[in-house]
Amino acid sequence: MTQAPTTSAAFDPALRKLVIVVVLGAIMTILDTTITSVAVNTLGTRFDTPLTTIQWVLTGYTLALSASIPLTGWAIERFGPKTMWIASLLLFITGSVLCGIAWDITALVVFRVLQGFGAGMILPIGQTMLARAAGPARMGRVMSAVAVPAMLAPVLGPAVGGLILSHLSWRWMFFINVPLCAMAVLAALRLLPGDPVRDHRARLDLLGLMLLSPGLGALVYGTSQVGGGMRVTDFRVLAGMLTGLVLVGCYIVHARRRGESALVDVRLLRDRNFAAVNAMMFVYIGVLSGLTALLPLNFQTVDHASALRSGAMVAPLGLGAIATTVLTGKLSDKLSPRLPILTGLPVALAAILALTRIGPHTGDIAIMAILFVLGLGHGMIMPAAMGVSYRTLRHAEIASATTATNVGLRAGSSFGVAALLVLLQRAFDHTDATHAFTHTYWWALAIGAVAVIPALLLPRTVSHP
């Protein structure tokens, strides 16, 4: 159904063009997950709406993004990656324009859902196109390129949102997407090759869609309510998480029976390399996501820092990740990706260990240095992990593998945030704020150490199918 990937190790012009298109398209959709986080109070004032309702501007986007990811593999095979890439970008642009002209909070939430639905498929489609074009010999370098937007989001999102709110209307948080994404659409039209022969016989797994998309959405909703301050024993949290677990469990049973025609082929987990790297990323991304939710709360609770200052203190994490990402991609292609992963994990764990020592009297520079080191480890782990996950799979399995990986990352992130916040809540019941955060960082270290086990299962040398 698609052209086989090249075996060349050279970064040819066609691959460079593809990388440019994917980065252009992905950066704003990833940035949009964090850019609105600083606008909660502003939106509440402008719409005269309680913050519990305004939170749906963030939650609705995340839920729609999560629910659309499972559609990616089928949509690529049925309509072609270029067609779906452009369609997803246009849907995201449409949602952005509508968000910018929203007349009340209900309209804004509805349009954010539309925007999130388009955003959910953009990165998986881009990863699929890159993985298919790169082949095993260039996988690490292209995945390091697509990882850069994900590294920039926590650094630039709150800063860009704060600048817009300081000098422009809140509506420009959405209008800013339009010219940049329009450039991405034009670049795709000019630079992307035409779609290969499409599989018109590819049928949508409707039952799988009705199980997996709501199941993933329910999990994200339940865990996001913990992030919003609810306890894990609250009805909405329990209902969301239990419903999600049941639906996802039912999907796994269904997918095992349906085989490769399932929405996401769970039989890919029979591949030791794919299973090991996804298990490692599930645990590791869960811990990192939990920490990025925990750290600003720590700075604001213990040090009474402003939202702007606490966001700036987390920025070195992204900067450190960017510093090692490109080098990691090159090393992954020349050597086994196992090396940067098993180097980056101890670096990240050492930084988390250092977080257990911070307190009210720890200087900002020291904390930012710790987070920079955490970022250095993160930049070694993620590009190598994203690249190695494809190396032992057949070319025809890449689309489904990309969907499965993104579903796992979304679930892992949600569980990680919920787990660490629940542990923090329990610690607050028994000790003061400083010791509660310290206690939770120790838990983050213990959980993060578990990621080393599947990482050790990765092959020292990777054979290509």
VEXDREN-2710 file (C-alpha; in Angstrom, 1 decimal):
% VEXDREN-2710
k/r/px/py/pz
1/MET/0.0/0.0/0.0
2/THR/3.0/2.4/0.5
3/GLN/6.4/2.7/-0.9
4/ALA/9.1/0.8/1.1
5/PRO/11.4/3.0/3.1
6/THR/14.9/3.6/1.9
7/THR/17.9/1.9/3.5
8/SER/20.1/5.0/3.0
9/ALA/21.6/6.6/6.1
10/ALA/21.8/10.0/4.4
11/PHE/19.4/12.8/5.3
12/ASP/18.3/13.6/1.7
13/PRO/16.3/16.7/0.6
14/ALA/13.0/14.8/0.5
15/LEU/13.3/13.7/4.1
16/ARG/14.3/17.2/5.2
17/LYS/11.2/18.7/3.5
18/LEU/9.0/16.1/5.3
19/VAL/10.6/17.0/8.7
20/ILE/9.9/20.7/8.0
21/VAL/6.3/20.0/7.2
22/VAL/5.7/17.8/10.3
23/VAL/7.4/20.2/12.7
24/LEU/5.5/23.2/11.3
25/GLY/2.2/21.4/11.7
26/ALA/2.9/19.8/15.1
27/ILE/4.3/22.8/17.0
28/MET/1.2/24.9/17.4
29/THR/-1.1/21.9/18.2
30/ILE/1.3/20.8/21.0
31/LEU/1.7/24.4/22.2
32/ASP/-2.0/24.7/22.4
33/THR/-2.1/22.2/25.2
34/THR/-0.3/24.6/27.5
35/ILE/-0.8/28.1/26.0
36/THR/-4.3/28.5/27.6
37/SER/-3.3/27.2/31.0
38/VAL/-2.4/30.8/32.1
39/ALA/-5.7/32.2/30.9
40/VAL/-8.1/30.4/33.3
41/ASN/-8.6/33.5/35.6
42/THR/-8.9/35.9/32.6
43/LEU/-11.5/33.8/30.9
44/GLY/-13.4/33.4/34.2
45/THR/-13.6/37.2/34.5
46/ARG/-14.5/37.9/30.9
47/PHE/-17.3/35.3/30.8
48/ASP/-18.3/35.8/34.4
49/THR/-18.1/32.1/34.9
50/PRO/-16.8/30.0/37.8
51/LEU/-13.4/28.4/37.4
52/THR/-14.8/24.9/37.6
53/THR/-16.6/25.7/34.3
54/ILE/-13.6/27.5/32.7
55/GLN/-11.5/24.4/33.4
56/TRP/-13.5/22.7/30.6
57/VAL/-11.7/24.9/28.1
58/LEU/-8.6/22.9/29.0
59/THR/-10.3/19.6/29.7
60/GLY/-12.5/19.6/26.6
61/TYR/-9.4/20.1/24.4
62/THR/-7.5/17.3/26.1
63/LEU/-10.5/14.8/26.0
64/ALA/-11.1/15.4/22.3
65/LEU/-7.4/15.1/21.5
66/SER/-7.3/11.8/23.3
67/ALA/-10.5/10.5/21.7
68/SER/-9.3/11.2/18.2
69/ILE/-5.9/9.4/18.4
70/PRO/-7.3/5.9/17.9
71/LEU/-8.8/6.9/14.5
72/THR/-5.3/7.7/13.1
73/GLY/-4.2/4.3/11.8
74/TRP/-7.4/3.5/10.0
75/ALA/-7.7/7.1/8.6
76/ILE/-4.2/6.9/7.1
77/GLU/-4.8/3.6/5.4
78/ARG/-8.2/4.6/4.1
79/PHE/-7.6/8.2/2.9
80/GLY/-3.8/8.5/2.8
81/PRO/-1.4/10.3/5.2
82/LYS/-1.1/13.6/3.1
83/THR/-4.9/13.9/2.8
84/MET/-5.5/13.3/6.5
85/TRP/-2.6/15.6/7.5
86/ILE/-4.1/18.5/5.6
87/ALA/-7.6/17.7/6.8
88/SER/-6.5/17.6/10.4
89/LEU/-4.7/20.9/10.1
90/LEU/-7.7/22.5/8.5
91/LEU/-10.0/21.2/11.3
92/PHE/-7.5/22.6/13.8
93/ILE/-7.5/26.0/12.1
94/THR/-11.3/26.0/11.9
95/GLY/-11.5/25.3/15.6
96/SER/-9.0/28.0/16.4
97/VAL/-10.9/30.6/14.4
98/LEU/-14.2/29.7/16.1
99/CYS/-12.5/29.7/19.5
100/GLY/-11.3/33.2/18.8
101/ILE/-14.8/34.5/18.0
102/ALA/-16.6/32.5/20.7
103/TRP/-19.4/34.6/22.2
104/ASP/-19.9/32.7/25.5
105/ILE/-18.3/29.9/27.5
106/THR/-20.4/27.2/26.0
107/ALA/-19.4/28.1/22.5
108/LEU/-15.7/28.3/23.5
109/VAL/-15.8/24.8/25.1
110/VAL/-17.5/23.3/22.0
111/PHE/-15.1/24.9/19.7
112/ARG/-12.1/23.7/21.8
113/VAL/-13.4/20.2/21.4
114/LEU/-13.5/20.7/17.6
115/GLN/-10.0/22.1/17.8
116/GLY/-8.7/19.2/19.9
117/PHE/-10.2/16.6/17.7
118/GLY/-8.1/17.9/14.8
119/ALA/-5.0/18.3/16.9
120/GLY/-5.2/14.7/18.2
121/MET/-4.4/13.2/14.8
122/ILE/-1.7/15.6/13.6
123/LEU/1.3/14.3/15.6
124/PRO/0.5/10.6/15.1
125/ILE/0.1/11.2/11.3
126/GLY/3.3/13.1/11.2
127/GLN/5.2/10.4/13.1
128/THR/3.8/7.7/10.7
129/MET/4.9/9.7/7.6
130/LEU/8.4/10.2/9.1
131/ALA/8.8/6.6/10.2
132/ARG/7.7/5.2/6.8
133/ALA/10.0/7.6/4.9
134/ALA/13.1/7.3/7.2
135/GLY/13.6/3.6/7.4
136/PRO/15.6/2.1/10.3
137/ALA/18.9/3.8/9.4
138/ARG/17.6/7.3/9.9
139/MET/14.8/6.7/12.5
140/GLY/16.6/8.3/15.5
141/ARG/17.4/11.6/13.7
142/VAL/13.8/12.1/12.3
143/MET/12.3/11.3/15.7
144/SER/14.6/13.7/17.4
145/ALA/13.4/16.4/15.0
146/VAL/9.7/15.7/15.8
147/ALA/10.4/15.5/19.5
148/VAL/11.6/19.2/19.5
149/PRO/8.0/20.7/19.5
150/ALA/7.0/18.4/22.4
151/MET/10.1/19.7/24.3
152/LEU/9.2/23.3/23.5
153/ALA/5.5/23.2/24.7
154/PRO/6.2/23.3/28.4
155/VAL/8.8/26.1/27.9
156/LEU/7.0/28.4/25.4
157/GLY/3.3/27.7/26.1
158/PRO/2.8/29.5/29.4
159/ALA/5.2/32.3/28.3
160/VAL/3.5/32.9/25.0
161/GLY/0.1/32.8/26.7
162/GLY/1.3/35.3/29.3
163/LEU/2.6/37.7/26.7
164/ILE/-0.6/37.6/24.7
165/LEU/-2.7/38.3/27.8
166/SER/-0.4/41.1/28.8
167/HIS/-0.6/43.0/25.5
168/LEU/-3.6/41.6/23.4
169/SER/-7.0/40.2/23.8
170/TRP/-7.3/36.6/25.0
171/ARG/-8.8/35.8/21.6
172/TRP/-5.3/36.0/20.1
173/MET/-4.3/32.9/22.0
174/PHE/-6.4/31.1/19.3
175/PHE/-6.0/33.5/16.3
176/ILE/-2.2/33.1/16.5
177/ASN/-2.6/29.5/15.3
178/VAL/-4.1/30.5/12.0
179/PRO/-1.2/32.0/10.1
180/LEU/1.3/29.4/11.4
181/CYS/-0.9/26.4/10.6
182/ALA/-1.8/28.0/7.2
183/MET/1.9/28.0/6.5
184/ALA/2.0/24.3/7.4
185/VAL/-0.9/23.5/5.1
186/LEU/0.8/25.4/2.2
187/ALA/4.1/23.6/2.9
188/ALA/2.2/20.2/2.9
189/LEU/0.6/21.0/-0.4
190/ARG/4.0/22.0/-2.0
191/LEU/6.4/19.6/-0.3
192/LEU/4.6/16.4/0.5
193/PRO/4.5/13.7/-2.2
194/GLY/1.1/12.5/-3.3
195/ASP/-0.6/9.8/-1.3
196/PRO/0.2/6.2/-2.2
197/VAL/-2.6/3.9/-3.4
198/ARG/-5.3/4.0/-0.7
199/ASP/-6.9/0.9/0.8
200/HIS/-10.6/1.5/-0.1
201/ARG/-11.4/-1.8/1.5
202/ALA/-10.2/-0.7/4.9
203/ARG/-13.2/-0.8/7.2
204/LEU/-13.5/1.3/10.3
205/ASP/-13.6/-0.9/13.4
206/LEU/-16.8/0.7/14.8
207/LEU/-17.1/-1.5/17.9
208/GLY/-13.4/-0.9/18.7
209/LEU/-13.9/2.9/18.2
210/MET/-16.9/2.8/20.6
211/LEU/-14.8/1.1/23.2
212/LEU/-11.4/2.7/22.9
213/SER/-12.1/6.3/22.3
214/PRO/-14.7/6.8/25.1
215/GLY/-12.5/4.5/27.3
216/LEU/-9.4/6.7/26.8
217/GLY/-11.5/9.8/27.2
218/ALA/-13.0/8.6/30.5
219/LEU/-9.5/7.8/31.8
220/VAL/-8.2/11.2/30.9
221/TYR/-11.3/12.8/32.4
222/GLY/-11.1/10.9/35.7
223/THR/-7.4/11.6/36.1
224/SER/-7.8/15.3/35.1
225/GLN/-10.4/15.7/38.0
226/VAL/-7.7/14.6/40.4
227/GLY/-5.4/17.2/38.8
228/GLY/-8.2/19.7/39.4
229/GLY/-8.1/19.1/43.2
230/MET/-10.6/16.3/43.7
231/ARG/-9.8/13.3/45.8
232/VAL/-9.5/9.9/44.2
233/THR/-12.5/8.7/46.2
234/ASP/-14.8/11.4/44.7
235/PHE/-17.5/9.9/42.5
236/ARG/-16.5/11.7/39.3
237/VAL/-13.0/10.5/39.6
238/LEU/-13.9/6.9/40.4
239/ALA/-16.6/6.8/37.8
240/GLY/-14.3/8.2/35.1
241/MET/-11.3/5.9/35.9
242/LEU/-13.4/2.7/36.4
243/THR/-15.4/3.3/33.2
244/GLY/-12.2/4.0/31.3
245/LEU/-10.5/0.8/32.6
246/VAL/-13.5/-1.3/31.8
247/LEU/-13.9/0.0/28.3
248/VAL/-10.2/-0.2/27.5
249/GLY/-10.2/-3.8/28.9
250/CYS/-13.1/-4.7/26.7
251/TYR/-11.3/-3.2/23.7
252/ILE/-8.3/-5.4/24.3
253/VAL/-10.4/-8.5/24.3
254/HIS/-12.2/-7.3/21.2
255/ALA/-8.9/-6.4/19.4
256/ARG/-7.3/-9.8/20.2
257/ARG/-10.2/-11.5/18.4
258/ARG/-10.3/-9.0/15.4
259/GLY/-6.5/-9.1/14.8
260/GLU/-4.9/-6.7/12.3
261/SER/-8.3/-5.2/11.3
262/ALA/-8.8/-3.8/14.8
263/LEU/-8.6/-0.1/15.3
264/VAL/-5.3/-0.6/17.1
265/ASP/-3.6/-4.0/16.6
266/VAL/-2.7/-5.1/20.2
267/ARG/-0.8/-8.1/18.8
268/LEU/2.1/-5.7/18.1
269/LEU/2.9/-6.1/21.8
270/ARG/4.1/-9.6/20.9
271/ASP/7.2/-7.9/19.5
272/ARG/9.5/-7.8/22.5
273/ASN/11.2/-4.6/21.4
274/PHE/7.9/-2.7/20.8
275/ALA/6.4/-4.0/24.1
276/ALA/9.5/-3.2/26.1
277/VAL/9.9/0.4/24.8
278/ASN/6.2/1.2/25.2
279/ALA/6.2/-0.2/28.8
280/MET/9.2/1.9/29.6
281/MET/7.6/5.1/28.0
282/PHE/4.3/4.5/29.9
283/VAL/6.1/4.5/33.2
284/TYR/8.6/7.2/32.4
285/ILE/6.2/9.7/30.8
286/GLY/3.8/9.1/33.7
287/VAL/6.4/10.2/36.2
288/LEU/7.6/13.2/34.1
289/SER/4.0/14.4/33.5
290/GLY/3.3/14.0/37.2
291/LEU/6.3/16.1/38.1
292/THR/5.5/18.9/35.6
293/ALA/2.1/19.1/37.3
294/LEU/3.6/18.9/40.8
295/LEU/6.5/21.4/40.5
296/PRO/4.6/24.6/39.8
297/LEU/2.2/23.6/42.7
298/ASN/5.3/23.2/44.9
299/PHE/6.7/26.6/44.1
300/GLN/3.3/28.3/44.6
301/THR/2.5/26.5/47.8
302/VAL/5.8/26.4/49.6
303/ASP/7.6/29.4/48.2
304/HIS/4.4/31.5/47.4
305/ALA/5.7/32.1/43.9
306/SER/3.6/33.7/41.2
307/ALA/2.2/31.6/38.3
308/LEU/4.7/33.4/35.9
309/ARG/7.7/32.8/38.2
310/SER/6.8/29.1/38.8
311/GLY/6.3/28.6/35.0
312/ALA/9.7/30.2/34.3
313/MET/11.4/27.9/36.9
314/VAL/10.2/24.8/35.0
315/ALA/11.4/26.1/31.7
316/PRO/15.0/24.7/32.1
317/LEU/13.5/21.2/31.8
318/GLY/12.6/21.8/28.2
319/LEU/15.8/23.7/27.5
320/GLY/17.9/20.8/28.8
321/ALA/15.9/18.3/26.7
322/ILE/16.4/20.3/23.5
323/ALA/20.2/20.4/24.3
324/THR/20.5/16.6/24.1
325/THR/17.8/15.7/21.6
326/VAL/19.7/16.2/18.3
327/LEU/22.8/14.4/19.6
328/THR/20.7/11.5/20.8
329/GLY/19.1/11.1/17.4
330/LYS/22.6/10.8/15.7
331/LEU/23.8/8.3/18.4
332/SER/20.7/6.2/18.0
333/ASP/21.3/5.8/14.3
334/LYS/25.0/5.0/14.7
335/LEU/24.7/2.8/17.8
336/SER/21.9/0.9/19.5
337/PRO/19.2/3.2/20.9
338/ARG/19.6/1.2/24.1
339/LEU/22.7/3.2/25.0
340/PRO/21.1/6.7/25.2
341/ILE/18.0/5.3/26.9
342/LEU/20.1/3.6/29.6
343/THR/22.2/6.7/30.0
344/GLY/19.3/9.1/30.1
345/LEU/17.3/7.2/32.7
346/PRO/19.9/7.4/35.5
347/VAL/20.5/11.1/34.7
348/ALA/16.7/11.7/35.0
349/LEU/16.5/9.6/38.2
350/ALA/19.5/11.5/39.7
351/ALA/17.7/14.8/39.1
352/ILE/14.5/13.4/40.8
353/LEU/16.6/12.3/43.7
354/ALA/17.9/15.9/44.0
355/LEU/14.3/17.1/44.1
356/THR/13.8/15.2/47.3
357/ARG/16.4/17.6/48.9
358/ILE/14.8/20.9/47.9
359/GLY/12.9/23.1/50.5
360/PRO/11.8/26.6/51.3
361/HIS/15.4/27.8/51.5
362/THR/16.6/26.3/48.3
363/GLY/17.6/29.0/45.8
364/ASP/15.8/29.3/42.4
365/ILE/19.1/28.8/40.5
366/ALA/19.7/25.4/42.3
367/ILE/16.2/24.2/41.5
368/MET/16.5/25.3/37.8
369/ALA/19.8/23.5/37.6
370/ILE/18.2/20.3/38.8
371/LEU/15.4/20.7/36.3
372/PHE/17.9/21.4/33.5
373/VAL/19.7/18.1/34.4
374/LEU/16.3/16.3/34.3
375/GLY/15.8/17.8/30.9
376/LEU/19.2/16.5/29.7
377/GLY/18.1/13.0/30.7
378/HIS/14.7/13.4/29.0
379/GLY/16.3/14.5/25.8
380/MET/18.4/11.3/25.7
381/ILE/15.4/9.1/26.4
382/MET/12.5/10.2/24.3
383/PRO/14.0/10.5/20.7
384/ALA/15.8/7.1/21.1
385/ALA/12.7/5.5/22.5
386/MET/10.4/6.8/19.8
387/GLY/12.9/5.6/17.1
388/VAL/13.5/2.2/18.5
389/SER/9.8/1.4/18.8
390/TYR/9.5/1.1/15.0
391/ARG/12.8/-0.7/14.2
392/THR/11.7/-4.3/14.4
393/LEU/8.2/-3.8/12.9
394/ARG/7.1/-4.3/9.3
395/HIS/6.5/-1.3/7.1
396/ALA/2.7/-2.1/7.0
397/GLU/2.6/-2.1/10.9
398/ILE/3.9/1.5/11.3
399/ALA/0.5/3.3/11.2
400/SER/-1.1/1.0/13.8
401/ALA/2.1/1.1/16.0
402/THR/2.1/4.9/16.0
403/THR/-1.5/4.9/17.1
404/ALA/-0.8/2.4/19.9
405/THR/2.2/4.3/21.1
406/ASN/0.3/7.6/21.3
407/VAL/-2.6/6.0/23.1
408/GLY/-0.1/4.5/25.6
409/LEU/1.6/7.9/26.1
410/ARG/-1.7/9.7/26.7
411/ALA/-2.8/7.0/29.2
412/GLY/0.6/7.0/30.9
413/SER/0.6/10.8/31.3
414/SER/-2.9/10.8/32.8
415/PHE/-2.1/8.0/35.2
416/GLY/1.2/9.6/36.2
417/VAL/-0.4/13.0/37.0
418/ALA/-3.3/11.3/39.0
419/ALA/-0.9/9.0/40.9
420/LEU/1.5/11.7/42.1
421/LEU/-1.3/14.1/43.0
422/VAL/-3.1/11.4/45.0
423/LEU/0.1/10.6/46.8
424/LEU/0.5/14.3/47.5
425/GLN/-3.0/14.6/48.9
426/ARG/-2.4/11.7/51.2
427/ALA/0.9/13.2/52.4
428/PHE/-0.8/16.5/53.1
429/ASP/-3.1/14.7/55.5
430/HIS/-0.1/13.7/57.7
431/THR/2.5/16.3/57.4
432/ASP/3.3/19.9/56.3
433/ALA/3.6/21.1/52.7
434/THR/7.4/20.8/52.4
435/HIS/7.5/17.3/53.7
436/ALA/4.5/16.3/51.6
437/PHE/6.2/17.3/48.4
438/THR/9.4/15.6/49.5
439/HIS/7.5/12.4/50.2
440/THR/5.9/12.5/46.8
441/TYR/9.2/13.1/45.0
442/TRP/10.5/9.9/46.7
443/TRP/7.5/8.1/45.2
444/ALA/8.2/9.6/41.8
445/LEU/11.8/8.3/42.1
446/ALA/10.6/4.8/43.1
447/ILE/8.1/4.6/40.2
448/GLY/10.6/6.0/37.7
449/ALA/13.1/3.4/38.7
450/VAL/10.7/0.8/37.4
451/ALA/11.2/2.1/33.9
452/VAL/14.7/0.7/34.0
453/ILE/13.4/-2.9/33.9
454/PRO/11.8/-2.8/30.5
455/ALA/14.7/-0.6/29.2
456/LEU/17.1/-3.5/30.1
457/LEU/15.0/-5.8/27.9
458/LEU/15.8/-3.7/24.7
459/PRO/18.2/-5.5/22.4
460/ARG/21.9/-4.4/22.4
461/THR/21.8/-4.4/18.6
462/VAL/18.6/-4.0/16.6
463/SER/17.9/-6.2/13.6
464/HIS/15.7/-4.7/10.9
465/PRO/12.8/-6.6/9.4
END
